[in-house]
Amino acid sequence: GDDLPASQPALLFQGTGFLAGGDGVVFGDGLRCVDGFVVRLSVVTSTPSGAATWGPGLGAVGSWAAGQTLHFQAWYRDPAGSPCGSLFNLTNALSVTLVP
């Protein structure tokens, strides 16, 4: 994740589908796009420059298998820059098809 608030928690989650055909629904100060069977993968703290990286081992938590298409998104705390006052936001969603 890039351009997140500095030194704030960020939760990566995956799902098997999209909400509203991928358009998402309002959630906090953003749009939640990931839906279906949702799994929380890992929480990290963003760096002072606003980057978040989730490391190895996520496949075991998410029960990944070759051939699956999964959708990923991150929730993050935004206490200072929250435009709508919810104090949290979401990244864009990303779809990935896993290959052997």
DARA-V276978 format. One record per pair of residues at least 24 apart in sequence whose C-alpha atoms are under 10 Angstrom apart, sorted by the first residue. I is the first residue (numbers start at 1). J is the second residue. D is the distance in whole Angstrom. If there is no record, write none. Layout:
I&J&D / I&J&D
This chain:
1&46&8 / 1&50&8 / 1&51&6 / 1&52&5 / 1&53&7 / 1&54&9 / 1&73&9 / 1&74&8 / 1&76&10 / 1&91&7 / 1&92&9 / 2&46&9 / 2&47&10 / 2&49&9 / 2&50&6 / 2&51&5 / 2&52&7 / 2&53&9 / 2&91&9 / 3&46&9 / 3&49&8 / 3&50&5 / 3&51&6 / 3&52&9 / 3&91&9 / 4&46&7 / 4&47&9 / 4&48&9 / 4&49&8 / 4&50&4 / 4&51&6 / 4&52&8 / 4&76&7 / 4&77&9 / 4&78&8 / 4&81&10 / 4&89&9 / 4&90&9 / 4&91&9 / 5&45&10 / 5&46&7 / 5&47&9 / 5&48&8 / 5&49&8 / 5&50&5 / 5&51&8 / 5&52&10 / 5&76&8 / 5&77&8 / 5&78&6 / 5&79&8 / 5&80&8 / 5&81&8 / 5&82&10 / 5&88&10 / 6&45&8 / 6&46&6 / 6&47&6 / 6&48&5 / 6&49&6 / 6&50&4 / 6&51&8 / 6&52&9 / 6&77&10 / 6&78&9 / 7&44&9 / 7&45&6 / 7&46&5 / 7&47&5 / 7&48&5 / 7&49&8 / 7&50&7 / 7&51&9 / 7&52&9 / 7&77&9 / 8&44&8 / 8&45&5 / 8&46&5 / 8&47&8 / 8&48&9 / 8&50&8 / 8&51&10 / 8&52&9 / 8&76&7 / 8&77&6 / 8&78&7 / 8&79&9 / 9&43&7 / 9&44&6 / 9&45&4 / 9&46&6 / 9&47&10 / 9&52&9 / 9&75&8 / 9&76&6 / 9&77&6 / 9&78&9 / 9&88&10 / 10&42&8 / 10&43&5 / 10&44&5 / 10&45&6 / 10&46&7 / 10&51&10 / 10&52&7 / 10&53&9 / 10&54&10 / 10&74&6 / 10&75&6 / 10&76&4 / 10&77&7 / 10&78&10 / 10&88&10 / 10&89&10 / 10&90&9 / 10&91&10 / 11&40&7 / 11&41&7 / 11&42&6 / 11&43&4 / 11&44&7 / 11&45&9 / 11&52&9 / 11&54&9 / 11&73&8 / 11&74&5 / 11&75&5 / 11&76&6 / 11&77&9 / 11&90&9 / 12&39&9 / 12&40&6 / 12&41&6 / 12&42&6 / 12&43&6 / 12&44&8 / 12&52&10 / 12&53&9 / 12&54&8 / 12&58&10 / 12&72&7 / 12&73&6 / 12&74&4 / 12&75&7 / 12&76&9 / 12&90&10 / 12&91&10 / 13&38&7 / 13&39&6 / 13&40&4 / 13&41&5 / 13&42&7 / 13&43&9 / 13&58&10 / 13&62&9 / 13&71&8 / 13&72&6 / 13&73&6 / 13&74&6 / 13&75&8 / 13&93&10 / 14&38&6 / 14&39&5 / 14&40&7 / 14&41&7 / 14&62&7 / 14&70&7 / 14&71&5 / 14&72&4 / 14&73&7 / 14&74&9 / 14&93&9 / 14&94&9 / 14&95&9 / 15&39&6 / 15&40&9 / 15&62&9 / 15&69&9 / 15&70&6 / 15&71&5 / 15&72&7 / 15&73&9 / 15&95&9 / 16&68&9 / 16&69&7 / 16&70&5 / 16&71&6 / 16&72&9 / 16&95&10 / 17&69&9 / 17&70&7 / 17&71&7 / 17&72&10 / 17&95&9 / 18&70&10 / 18&71&8 / 18&72&10 / 18&93&9 / 18&95&10 / 22&93&9 / 24&93&9 / 26&89&10 / 27&75&10 / 27&86&9 / 27&88&9 / 27&89&8 / 27&90&8 / 28&75&9 / 28&77&10 / 28&78&10 / 28&82&9 / 28&83&10 / 28&84&8 / 28&85&8 / 28&86&5 / 28&87&7 / 28&88&6 / 28&89&6 / 28&90&8 / 29&78&9 / 29&82&7 / 29&83&7 / 29&84&6 / 29&85&7 / 29&86&6 / 29&87&8 / 29&88&6 / 29&89&5 / 29&90&7 / 30&75&9 / 30&82&10 / 30&83&10 / 30&84&9 / 30&86&9 / 30&88&8 / 30&89&5 / 30&90&5 / 30&91&8 / 30&92&9 / 31&89&8 / 31&90&7 / 31&91&8 / 31&92&8 / 31&93&9 / 32&73&8 / 32&74&9 / 32&75&9 / 32&89&9 / 32&90&7 / 32&91&9 / 32&92&9 / 32&93&8 / 33&71&9 / 33&72&9 / 33&73&8 / 33&90&9 / 33&91&10 / 33&92&8 / 33&93&6 / 33&94&9 / 34&70&9 / 34&71&6 / 34&72&7 / 34&73&7 / 34&74&10 / 34&92&10 / 34&93&7 / 34&94&9 / 34&95&9 / 35&71&8 / 35&72&10 / 36&70&10 / 36&71&10 / 37&70&10 / 38&62&9 / 38&70&10 / 38&71&9 / 38&72&9 / 39&63&9 / 39&72&10 / 40&72&10 / 40&74&10 / 41&72&10 / 41&74&10 / 42&74&10 / 43&74&9 / 43&75&9 / 43&76&9 / 44&76&10 / 45&76&9 / 45&77&10 / 46&76&9 / 46&77&10 / 52&76&10 / 64&98&8 / 65&97&10 / 65&98&7 / 65&99&8 / 65&100&8 / 66&97&8 / 66&98&5 / 66&99&5 / 66&100&5 / 67&96&10 / 67&97&6 / 67&98&5 / 67&99&6 / 67&100&7 / 68&96&8 / 68&97&6 / 68&98&6 / 68&99&8 / 69&95&7 / 69&96&5 / 69&97&4 / 69&98&6 / 69&99&9 / 70&94&8 / 70&95&6 / 70&96&5 / 70&97&6 / 70&98&8 / 71&95&4 / 71&96&6 / 71&97&9 / 72&96&8
